[in-house]
Amino acid sequence: MHVATLSSAPPSAKVLRAVLRRLGSMVLTLISATVVVFLLIQLVPGDPAVIIAGDDAPPERVAAIREELGLNRPMVIQYLDWVSHVARGDLGESVITGESVAGAIARTFPRTLHVAVAGLTLAVLLGVPLGIAAALRANSLTDGGIRLLSTIGLAVPNLWLGLIFVSVFALQLSWLPATGFVPITDGFWTSIKYLVLPAATIGLSAMAAITRQTRSAMMEVLDADFIRTLNAMGLRRRLVIWQHALRNASIPVVTIIGLDINRAIGGTVVIESVFGINGLGSLVVDATHQRDFPMVQGVILVVVVFIVLTNLLVDLLYVCLDPRISLS
């Protein structure tokens, strides 16, 4: 028997067109971001030339430094010069230490990314199963307990939670180190020990959001007609839940995970200060206090690029999970 099907482009062609459209949109977004970042830094009080020369430097010395750095040129020319250097991968140099901004970011960003990925991995591995369990046992004691846990996770500030973790697990029980960071290359288990507390601090609030979103999406899908049909056909319950129901509920779950990735990168400023991790957050905080404008500019721009790329990845996952979605 011939079954009529809707004609459509192959999934690979659909994904390719989505990539090209989103890349074009991403380029415009990044150009707009460079303008905003540049203007925001210009509005910050303080003169880099005075910072370099010192507060007691004579006006002639300050004027010479402004000439050397091009700070006396029109703002449009300064922006175009900065963007041209950024396009070549040159983010400038610190006005305090003289260190390359790109080099400082390359040194610190892996630590921030390491902590954020560990926390989000923990959140996904716990949040998705908990959300499914709550949906399958809706309005039961299990559901109530999971919802209570997720509410606490959303309500507790990361700063307070991190301090509690340090006080209990590091200072009182001495199970884990209180501060510091050890890369995996220096020892896998040692690195994990230093990573547990900051990852758990980030992961709890992310897990709470993922749990609530998964529960809501799964409850809606489990009430759909096609799920009842699959159950009536005698398919195994586990297959119906994990292959059919979860796939159809995955779009809002992927959305909240994408948002949590962006929040985790921004939230590491607090986490790194609590656990003494010299990552990207600590770098930008120190640069802000020292009025190191090129460093602040570079860090903000890198974070913006990371967020834009994350959003692009999430949009493409939509197409892979549900080919009916068209990205414009």
GUVEXDO-284173 format. One record per residue (C-alpha): residue in three letters; y, z, x. Coordinates in steps of 0.02 Angstrom, whole numbers, plus 50000, padded with zeros to 5 digits. Each point is the difference from the previous one (the first is absolute). Layout:
BEGIN
ALAYZX...
***
This chain:
BEGIN
MET500005000050000HIS501694995050069VAL501275014050007ALA501824995150002THR501045008150135LEU501845000550034SER500504988750143SER500825009150140ALA500304998450185PRO498745007850118PRO500375018250040SER500364995650182ALA501334987349948LYS500755012549878VAL500105013250134LEU500764987650123ARG501374995249877ALA500325018349965VAL500145003450187LEU501264986050024ARG501065005549852ARG499985018050054LEU500394995650181GLY501554990749943SER500535015049896MET499605011650145VAL501144990350118LEU501465001749878THR499635018549979LEU499985002850188ILE501654990750023SER500785010949865ALA499265015450083THR500784995750168VAL501704998649917VAL499815016849912VAL499355008850157PHE501414993050106LEU501365004949875LEU499295017549974ILE500055003550186GLN501794993550008LEU500505012649867VAL499305014950096PRO501405010150082GLY500074999550189ASP500344987650139PRO498544995050114ALA501254996350139VAL500675017849994ILE498235007049998ILE499534990050155ALA501615003650094GLY500115018349948ASP501305009349900ASP501115002850152ALA499964981950059PRO501694991150017PRO500434986849870GLU499834986350131ARG498175004650029VAL499645000249812ALA500874983149979ALA498984992650143ILE498375005949921ARG500524993149831GLU500344983450085GLU498335000350090LEU499035004049840GLY500984987649896LEU500625013449880ASN501744992749999ARG499414983549926PRO500074996049813MET498625008249899VAL499254983249947ILE499814994950183GLN499215016850041TYR498764997849858LEU499524982350050ASP499785005450181TRP498915014849947VAL498934989349884SER499754986850135HIS499365013350118VAL498895007649864ALA499244982949967ARG499474999550183GLY499255017449990ASP501465008450089LEU500575015149901GLY501235005650133GLU500045015550108SER500335018349967VAL501795004750037ILE499395017450052THR498484996950111GLY500124981350033GLU498204998049940SER499544984149910VAL500015002949812ALA498474988949979GLY499115009850136ALA500415016749919ILE499384993949832ALA498414992950077ARG499695016950081THR500275010649844PHE499544989149850PRO498105000250034ARG500035019149982THR500904999049835LEU498844986249939HIS498485009850058VAL500495015349898ALA500504989849847VAL498404989649998ALA498925015650020GLY500895008749856LEU499894984949885THR498174997050042LEU499645017949950ALA501034997649841VAL499074984349948LEU498275006850041LEU500335015449893GLY501234993749870VAL499034985149933PRO498355009349970LEU500935014849924GLY500964988549884ILE498394991449945ALA499145016849973ALA501465006049894ALA499984984149895LEU498125000949971ARG500155018149944ALA501654998849907ASN500605016049917SER498625010350081LEU500155014650121THR499724987950144ASP501424989049939GLY501135015149978GLY499635006550174ILE500324983250081ARG501634997849905LEU500555017550052LEU499614996050182SER500984983749992THR501485008749918ILE500045013050140GLY499894986150129LEU501514991249926ALA501015016049978VAL499765007850173PRO501264993850131ASN499224993050158LEU501075011350110TRP499395015849914LEU498204993949997GLY500034995950185LEU500675017250043ILE498645008149895PHE498664989750087VAL500665005050171SER500115018349952VAL498245001049926PHE498914987850097ALA500885000450169LEU500795017250021GLN498895011449896LEU498284991750008SER500284990550165TRP498914985749936LEU501224986050044PRO501484997650118ALA501705003349924THR501024986450085GLY499814984850110PHE499184983049999VAL498564992950100PRO499614981349991ILE498214994649965THR499904992250173ASP500125017550074GLY498525006549901PHE499444996149822TRP499585017649939THR501495007850087SER501124987249915ILE499205003849831LYS500325018750023TYR501864997050026LEU500044987449857VAL499185010249862LEU501485010949948PRO501374986649999ALA498834987549914ALA499545012949868THR501845003949972ILE500414981749968GLY498394996649908LEU500125013549867SER501534993249909ALA499374982050020MET498295005149936ALA500795008149848ALA500954984149955ILE498464989050027THR498915011749897ARG501184999849851GLN500234981250006THR498134996750019ARG499605011549854SER501284991649887ALA499474982350045MET498135003849986MET500185008349830GLU500884984549934VAL498684988250071LEU498525010749943ASP500614998049820ALA500044981050015ASP498814989049900PHE499204991950150ILE499465017050070ARG499165004349836THR499154983050004LEU499365002850177ASN499335017149950ALA499154992449848MET499184986950112GLY499145014050094LEU500884998450168ARG499875015050113ARG501405012449971ARG500455000650184LEU500154981050008VAL501114999449846ILE501165013450070TRP500174994850182GLN499884981149987HIS500774995849832ALA501085014449941LEU500755004750168ARG500384981950045ASN500964997749838ALA500905016550026SER500414996350182ILE501714991749977PRO500995015849958VAL498975009850128VAL500434987650138THR501825001049947ILE500065018950020ILE499104998850167GLY501304987650062LEU501395011749946ASP499125014650085ILE499924990150163ASN501884997849998ARG500295018249953ALA498825005850137ILE500964990650135GLY501645007349937GLY499255017349976THR499395001550179VAL501755005750051VAL499615016849920ILE498175000350053GLU500404996250181SER501295013950008VAL498745012649931PHE498564995150113GLY500994995650157ILE499514981650003ASN501164988950101GLY499894985149884LEU501224988049919GLY500725013549887SER500435011350145LEU500744985250093VAL501204995449860VAL500505018149968ASP500445002750184ALA500924983350006THR501015004649846HIS500525016850074GLN500514991550162ARG500894985749909ASP498874987750089PHE500434985649883PRO498924986150078MET498475011349990VAL500345004649818GLN500294981749958GLY498384994750081VAL498935013449918ILE500704996849827LEU499724981350019VAL498205002450056VAL499655011449852VAL500764987349881VAL498924986150073PHE498465011049982ILE500405003649817VAL500304981649963LEU498344995250080THR499115013749903ASN500714993549837LEU499454982450047LEU498235006250033VAL499965009049832ASP500594984449908LEU498654989550083LEU498695012949955TYR500514997749818VAL499504981750011CYS498365004150086LEU499555013449872ASP500554990149848PRO500204980950022ARG500894999249832ILE501535007950080SER501314987550059LEU501255005350130SER501734992449990
***
